[in-house]
Amino acid sequence: MPVNRVLCVEDDADTRDMLEAKLSFSDLEAVGAPDVDAALQLMQRERFSLYILDGGLRGVSGLSLCERIRAADARTPIVIFSGNAHPSDIEAGILAGANAYLVKPDSSELIPTIRRLLEAASV
């Protein structure tokens, strides 16, 4: 069975470490990127099964990165994992092309959401 690789774009090191650990305990290979530039470099060199994007990245927003990914790749699932919890933030994330929008710090739905999206993408 192929390994599902997940790119976690998160500028907070503690949150990025938590995401990487949580995913690795769920038999997912997590690769962390601290910013948009690092994420774009990784995306050019490697292939990922799913992207987790912080909605509030410094500089270029996670929503802008989401739109950029969608312009080049309409299929790979994207999850926005953000502290921005207002309904308009969630709507903006979905309009930017995210398949799901989860609000920090609650990560209880992260793994079930990832599993659901990966399963749907493999059909």
PyMOL commands that set and color helices and strands:
alter all, ss='L'
color gray80, all
select helices_A, chain A and resi 13-24+36-45+62-72+87-95+110-121
alter helices_A, ss='H'
color red, helices_A
select strands_A, chain A and resi 5-9+29-33+50-53+78-82+100-103
alter strands_A, ss='S'
color yellow, strands_A
deselect
rebuild
show_as cartoon
